[in-house]
């Protein structure tokens, strides 16, 4: 009887398991829950990106689809193709909810190469491209010697130094707020540029980073506040237990003066260019406003041509000009003569109120150009 009881219990267990396994594929996906881990402030991957990847693999209407038809392994592979996703894990819980657990890569530094290309690096030293969605506020390192995807051993070691310095800067709020950028020298050491002042901070290699930053913070707190922000040109913290500061000398003052002169010269050139542009706008004729003045100039030019050619009406008084119909063919004035007349618009307008002596001034103004033209023709 005991044996029969055990056999019956085992058969019932197998039957229940088989029924559960057989009924599981018939269940349908009710919803999706997505969780993104290993990220604090920078979100380069969002839930919309993950849902679009799932829809591309399983179809747009995957909610309500049978759970057994999902290819979870393929979904994980497709999600991990995203450069910002470190790993992905998908499974269905007992409520037929698709669980998506994603670990995102978080950048720790932004690097500019010597060829002006730029990229992020994460804590695994993976080189990450820039994102259109988000721009991370991170320490900036410049003049990295290579922009290749596969780095040499020395370049990989240099990336490790960048990681060490960047993480130390982000831990200290003062250093993060004070340092503008970190330059990589030809000797693969580091120099920092502060946001306040014109000093150059010689940092050295990536050893004892926290101690160097502590010395720099103490120097700014105790010395720079009292001596002034422009007293020192170089602050060297690469030596152990000491800070070596160089006072700004004559060569530094000369360099600053030359830079100031260059800036002033640039400003003067810009001002002169703007003034010339304004002058051109003032000299340009306005036909609507200066119609009367241009007519006076035209009549004055016609008088000059008529007087020299002898086209004076004999029946009229001396000095009178022929009617406009007789001198109409001489209205076409060469461009240089008309341009000179436009420049003197205002001086001509004032003396028109008095009687104009045509003979004397006109003879002097026109005789010289004709003499010059004869010489040019003889030549």
CORFEN-V196068 format. One record per residue. N is the residue number from 1. RES is the residue in one small letter. SS is DSSP state (helix for helix, strand for strand, loop for the rest). NEAR is the number of other ideal C-beta (glycine too) atoms within 10 Angstrom. D_FIRST is the distance of its C-alpha to the first C-alpha in whole Angstrom. Layout:
# CORFEN-V196068
((N | RES | SS | NEAR | D_FIRST) (N | RES | SS | NEAR | D_FIRST))
This chain:
# CORFEN-V196068
((1 | x | loop | 5 | 0) (2 | x | helix | 6 | 4) (3 | x | helix | 7 | 5) (4 | x | helix | 8 | 5) (5 | x | helix | 9 | 6) (6 | x | helix | 10 | 9) (7 | x | helix | 10 | 10) (8 | x | helix | 10 | 10) (9 | x | helix | 10 | 12) (10 | x | helix | 10 | 14) (11 | x | helix | 10 | 15) (12 | x | helix | 10 | 17) (13 | x | helix | 10 | 18) (14 | x | helix | 10 | 20) (15 | x | helix | 10 | 21) (16 | x | helix | 10 | 23) (17 | x | helix | 10 | 25) (18 | x | helix | 10 | 26) (19 | x | helix | 10 | 27) (20 | x | helix | 9 | 29) (21 | x | helix | 9 | 30) (22 | x | helix | 9 | 31) (23 | x | helix | 9 | 33) (24 | x | helix | 13 | 35) (25 | x | loop | 11 | 38) (26 | x | loop | 9 | 38) (27 | x | loop | 14 | 39) (28 | x | strand | 13 | 43) (29 | x | loop | 18 | 45) (30 | x | loop | 14 | 46) (31 | x | strand | 10 | 49) (32 | x | strand | 16 | 50) (33 | x | strand | 12 | 51) (34 | x | strand | 18 | 53) (35 | x | strand | 11 | 54) (36 | x | strand | 17 | 56) (37 | x | strand | 10 | 56) (38 | x | loop | 13 | 59) (39 | x | loop | 16 | 62) (40 | x | loop | 6 | 64) (41 | x | loop | 9 | 67) (42 | x | loop | 20 | 67) (43 | x | loop | 16 | 65) (44 | x | loop | 25 | 66) (45 | x | loop | 25 | 63) (46 | x | loop | 13 | 62) (47 | x | helix | 15 | 59) (48 | x | helix | 9 | 61) (49 | x | helix | 16 | 62) (50 | x | helix | 21 | 58) (51 | x | helix | 15 | 57) (52 | x | helix | 10 | 60) (53 | x | helix | 19 | 58) (54 | x | helix | 21 | 55) (55 | x | helix | 13 | 57) (56 | x | helix | 11 | 59) (57 | x | helix | 14 | 55) (58 | x | helix | 19 | 53) (59 | x | loop | 10 | 56) (60 | x | loop | 10 | 57) (61 | x | loop | 8 | 55) (62 | x | loop | 17 | 52) (63 | x | loop | 14 | 51) (64 | x | loop | 9 | 48) (65 | x | loop | 14 | 47) (66 | x | strand | 13 | 44) (67 | x | helix | 17 | 42) (68 | x | helix | 11 | 41) (69 | x | helix | 12 | 45) (70 | x | loop | 19 | 46) (71 | x | loop | 12 | 47) (72 | x | helix | 16 | 47) (73 | x | helix | 9 | 48) (74 | x | helix | 12 | 51) (75 | x | helix | 22 | 52) (76 | x | helix | 18 | 52) (77 | x | helix | 12 | 54) (78 | x | helix | 16 | 56) (79 | x | helix | 21 | 57) (80 | x | helix | 14 | 57) (81 | x | loop | 9 | 60) (82 | x | loop | 17 | 62) (83 | x | loop | 14 | 64) (84 | x | loop | 23 | 63) (85 | x | strand | 21 | 60) (86 | x | strand | 20 | 58) (87 | x | strand | 14 | 55) (88 | x | strand | 21 | 52) (89 | x | strand | 14 | 49) (90 | x | strand | 21 | 47) (91 | x | strand | 12 | 44) (92 | x | strand | 17 | 42) (93 | x | loop | 10 | 40) (94 | x | loop | 6 | 37) (95 | x | loop | 9 | 40) (96 | x | loop | 14 | 42) (97 | x | strand | 14 | 45) (98 | x | strand | 23 | 46) (99 | x | strand | 13 | 47) (100 | x | strand | 22 | 50) (101 | x | strand | 15 | 51) (102 | x | strand | 25 | 54) (103 | x | strand | 17 | 56) (104 | x | strand | 20 | 60) (105 | x | loop | 23 | 63) (106 | x | loop | 20 | 65) (107 | x | strand | 22 | 69) (108 | x | strand | 21 | 70) (109 | x | strand | 24 | 74) (110 | x | strand | 22 | 76) (111 | x | strand | 25 | 78) (112 | x | strand | 18 | 81) (113 | x | strand | 17 | 82) (114 | x | loop | 12 | 86) (115 | x | loop | 9 | 86) (116 | x | loop | 8 | 85) (117 | x | loop | 11 | 82) (118 | x | strand | 15 | 79) (119 | x | strand | 18 | 75) (120 | x | strand | 22 | 73) (121 | x | strand | 23 | 70) (122 | x | strand | 18 | 67) (123 | x | loop | 15 | 66) (124 | x | loop | 9 | 64) (125 | x | loop | 15 | 68) (126 | x | loop | 15 | 67) (127 | x | strand | 16 | 70) (128 | x | strand | 17 | 70) (129 | x | loop | 11 | 72) (130 | x | loop | 14 | 74) (131 | x | loop | 16 | 72) (132 | x | loop | 7 | 74) (133 | x | loop | 12 | 72) (134 | x | loop | 14 | 72) (135 | x | loop | 11 | 75) (136 | x | loop | 17 | 73) (137 | x | loop | 10 | 76) (138 | x | loop | 20 | 75) (139 | x | loop | 22 | 78) (140 | x | strand | 17 | 80) (141 | x | strand | 24 | 81) (142 | x | strand | 17 | 84) (143 | x | strand | 15 | 85) (144 | x | strand | 21 | 82) (145 | x | loop | 16 | 83) (146 | x | loop | 17 | 80) (147 | x | loop | 16 | 79) (148 | x | loop | 10 | 77) (149 | x | loop | 7 | 73) (150 | x | loop | 8 | 72) (151 | x | loop | 17 | 74) (152 | x | loop | 11 | 76) (153 | x | helix | 7 | 74) (154 | x | helix | 11 | 77) (155 | x | helix | 15 | 77) (156 | x | helix | 12 | 73) (157 | x | helix | 14 | 74) (158 | x | helix | 21 | 77) (159 | x | helix | 20 | 74) (160 | x | helix | 13 | 72) (161 | x | helix | 18 | 75) (162 | x | helix | 23 | 76) (163 | x | helix | 18 | 72) (164 | x | helix | 15 | 73) (165 | x | helix | 24 | 76) (166 | x | helix | 25 | 75) (167 | x | helix | 15 | 72) (168 | x | helix | 19 | 74) (169 | x | helix | 23 | 76) (170 | x | helix | 15 | 74) (171 | x | helix | 12 | 73) (172 | x | loop | 17 | 76) (173 | x | helix | 9 | 77) (174 | x | helix | 14 | 81) (175 | x | helix | 23 | 81) (176 | x | helix | 15 | 79) (177 | x | helix | 10 | 82) (178 | x | helix | 19 | 85) (179 | x | strand | 21 | 84) (180 | x | strand | 11 | 85) (181 | x | strand | 16 | 84) (182 | x | strand | 22 | 84) (183 | x | strand | 17 | 86) (184 | x | strand | 21 | 85) (185 | x | loop | 12 | 88) (186 | x | loop | 7 | 89) (187 | x | loop | 8 | 87) (188 | x | loop | 14 | 84) (189 | x | loop | 15 | 84) (190 | x | strand | 23 | 84) (191 | x | strand | 19 | 87) (192 | x | strand | 24 | 86) (193 | x | strand | 16 | 89) (194 | x | strand | 19 | 89) (195 | x | loop | 9 | 89) (196 | x | loop | 11 | 92) (197 | x | loop | 18 | 95) (198 | x | loop | 15 | 96) (199 | x | loop | 21 | 94) (200 | x | strand | 17 | 93) (201 | x | strand | 23 | 90) (202 | x | strand | 19 | 89) (203 | x | strand | 23 | 85) (204 | x | strand | 17 | 85) (205 | x | loop | 15 | 82) (206 | x | loop | 20 | 78) (207 | x | loop | 11 | 78) (208 | x | loop | 15 | 78) (209 | x | helix | 22 | 78) (210 | x | helix | 13 | 77) (211 | x | helix | 13 | 80) (212 | x | helix | 26 | 82) (213 | x | helix | 22 | 81) (214 | x | helix | 15 | 82) (215 | x | helix | 19 | 85) (216 | x | helix | 23 | 86) (217 | x | helix | 15 | 85) (218 | x | helix | 12 | 87) (219 | x | helix | 17 | 90) (220 | x | helix | 20 | 90) (221 | x | helix | 11 | 90) (222 | x | helix | 10 | 92) (223 | x | helix | 15 | 95) (224 | x | helix | 20 | 95) (225 | x | helix | 10 | 95) (226 | x | helix | 8 | 98) (227 | x | helix | 12 | 100) (228 | x | loop | 11 | 99) (229 | x | loop | 13 | 97) (230 | x | loop | 13 | 100) (231 | x | loop | 14 | 101) (232 | x | strand | 20 | 99) (233 | x | strand | 19 | 98) (234 | x | strand | 15 | 95) (235 | x | strand | 23 | 93) (236 | x | strand | 16 | 91) (237 | x | loop | 24 | 88) (238 | x | loop | 19 | 86) (239 | x | loop | 12 | 88) (240 | x | loop | 10 | 86) (241 | x | loop | 6 | 87) (242 | x | loop | 9 | 90) (243 | x | loop | 15 | 91) (244 | x | strand | 11 | 94) (245 | x | strand | 16 | 96) (246 | x | strand | 14 | 99) (247 | x | strand | 10 | 102) (248 | x | loop | 17 | 103) (249 | x | loop | 9 | 106) (250 | x | helix | 7 | 109) (251 | x | helix | 9 | 107) (252 | x | helix | 16 | 104) (253 | x | helix | 11 | 107) (254 | x | helix | 10 | 109) (255 | x | helix | 13 | 105) (256 | x | helix | 14 | 105) (257 | x | helix | 10 | 108) (258 | x | helix | 10 | 108) (259 | x | helix | 11 | 105) (260 | x | helix | 10 | 107) (261 | x | helix | 10 | 110) (262 | x | helix | 10 | 108) (263 | x | helix | 10 | 106) (264 | x | helix | 10 | 109) (265 | x | helix | 10 | 111) (266 | x | helix | 10 | 108) (267 | x | helix | 10 | 108) (268 | x | helix | 10 | 112) (269 | x | helix | 10 | 111) (270 | x | helix | 10 | 109) (271 | x | helix | 10 | 112) (272 | x | helix | 10 | 114) (273 | x | helix | 10 | 112) (274 | x | helix | 10 | 112) (275 | x | helix | 10 | 115) (276 | x | helix | 10 | 116) (277 | x | helix | 9 | 114) (278 | x | helix | 10 | 115) (279 | x | helix | 10 | 119) (280 | x | helix | 9 | 118) (281 | x | helix | 8 | 117) (282 | x | helix | 7 | 120) (283 | x | helix | 11 | 122) (284 | x | loop | 8 | 121) (285 | x | loop | 12 | 123) (286 | x | loop | 10 | 122) (287 | x | loop | 7 | 124) (288 | x | loop | 6 | 123) (289 | x | loop | 8 | 125) (290 | x | loop | 16 | 127) (291 | x | helix | 9 | 129) (292 | x | helix | 10 | 132) (293 | x | helix | 18 | 132) (294 | x | helix | 16 | 131) (295 | x | helix | 10 | 134) (296 | x | helix | 15 | 137) (297 | x | helix | 21 | 136) (298 | x | helix | 15 | 136) (299 | x | helix | 14 | 139) (300 | x | helix | 18 | 140) (301 | x | helix | 18 | 139) (302 | x | helix | 19 | 141) (303 | x | helix | 20 | 144) (304 | x | helix | 19 | 144) (305 | x | helix | 17 | 144) (306 | x | helix | 20 | 147) (307 | x | helix | 17 | 149) (308 | x | helix | 13 | 149) (309 | x | helix | 11 | 149) (310 | x | loop | 6 | 152) (311 | x | loop | 14 | 151) (312 | x | strand | 15 | 153) (313 | x | loop | 12 | 154) (314 | x | loop | 6 | 158) (315 | x | loop | 5 | 159) (316 | x | loop | 11 | 156) (317 | x | loop | 7 | 157) (318 | x | loop | 8 | 157) (319 | x | loop | 13 | 153) (320 | x | loop | 14 | 152) (321 | x | strand | 18 | 149) (322 | x | loop | 14 | 149) (323 | x | loop | 10 | 146) (324 | x | loop | 11 | 143) (325 | x | loop | 7 | 143) (326 | x | loop | 12 | 146) (327 | x | loop | 16 | 143) (328 | x | helix | 10 | 140) (329 | x | helix | 7 | 139) (330 | x | helix | 14 | 139) (331 | x | loop | 11 | 137) (332 | x | loop | 7 | 134) (333 | x | loop | 15 | 134) (334 | x | loop | 8 | 133) (335 | x | helix | 7 | 129) (336 | x | helix | 9 | 131) (337 | x | helix | 15 | 134) (338 | x | helix | 15 | 131) (339 | x | helix | 11 | 129) (340 | x | helix | 10 | 132) (341 | x | helix | 18 | 133) (342 | x | helix | 15 | 130) (343 | x | helix | 9 | 129) (344 | x | loop | 11 | 133) (345 | x | helix | 15 | 132) (346 | x | helix | 9 | 132) (347 | x | helix | 8 | 136) (348 | x | helix | 14 | 137) (349 | x | helix | 14 | 136) (350 | x | helix | 8 | 138) (351 | x | helix | 9 | 142) (352 | x | loop | 13 | 142) (353 | x | loop | 7 | 143) (354 | x | loop | 7 | 147) (355 | x | loop | 8 | 149) (356 | x | loop | 14 | 147) (357 | x | loop | 9 | 150) (358 | x | helix | 18 | 149) (359 | x | helix | 11 | 151) (360 | x | helix | 8 | 151) (361 | x | helix | 13 | 147) (362 | x | helix | 19 | 146) (363 | x | helix | 12 | 149) (364 | x | helix | 9 | 147) (365 | x | helix | 11 | 144) (366 | x | helix | 17 | 144) (367 | x | helix | 11 | 147) (368 | x | helix | 9 | 145) (369 | x | helix | 13 | 142) (370 | x | helix | 10 | 144) (371 | x | helix | 10 | 146) (372 | x | helix | 10 | 142) (373 | x | helix | 10 | 141) (374 | x | helix | 10 | 145) (375 | x | helix | 9 | 144) (376 | x | helix | 8 | 141) (377 | x | helix | 7 | 142) (378 | x | helix | 6 | 145) (379 | x | loop | 5 | 142))
